[in-house]
Amino acid sequence: MNIAITTDGESLDSPVSEKFERCLYMLIVNMNDLSITAINKDQLIGTALEESLALKVLEYDCEAIITGNINQTAFNILADAYVTRYFGAGHSAKDALELSEKQLLKLIKEDCTSHHQ
């Protein structure tokens, strides 16, 4: 099982990004052996970065993502693919991962634009 984490660095000690599309890296963590694939946001090609990031989560067959606020485009891609979305901003990637395993992270049930309308 893979879990994606948007971070401001390339290790599990890095903080979880405040906003999905503003992350510097996306870490793909294989929960079976805890191996990590770090994807540098700058390596993603395409005009809509949030869309490219969301599709990367699907490409790696992640069951969940730990991130900060998600905009509507990325939220819809992830929600439509039944990817569980956890709010982990304010924690290191490692701590957020542990909190998600204990089901102590808040689920992201709507995109960050929904409650501003």
LINQUI-V73243 format. One record per run of one state. SS is the DSSP state (2 for helix, 1 for strand, 0 for the rest). FROM is the first residue (numbers start at 1). TO is the last residue. If there is no record, write none. Layout:
ss:SS from:FROM to:TO
ss:SS from:FROM to:TO
This chain:
ss:0 from:1 to:1
ss:1 from:2 to:7
ss:0 from:8 to:14
ss:1 from:15 to:16
ss:0 from:17 to:18
ss:1 from:19 to:19
ss:2 from:20 to:22
ss:0 from:23 to:24
ss:1 from:25 to:30
ss:0 from:31 to:35
ss:1 from:36 to:40
ss:2 from:41 to:43
ss:0 from:44 to:48
ss:2 from:49 to:59
ss:0 from:60 to:61
ss:1 from:62 to:67
ss:0 from:68 to:68
ss:1 from:69 to:69
ss:0 from:70 to:71
ss:2 from:72 to:80
ss:0 from:81 to:83
ss:1 from:84 to:87
ss:0 from:88 to:91
ss:1 from:92 to:92
ss:2 from:93 to:101
ss:0 from:102 to:105
ss:1 from:106 to:107
ss:0 from:108 to:113
ss:2 from:114 to:116
ss:0 from:117 to:117
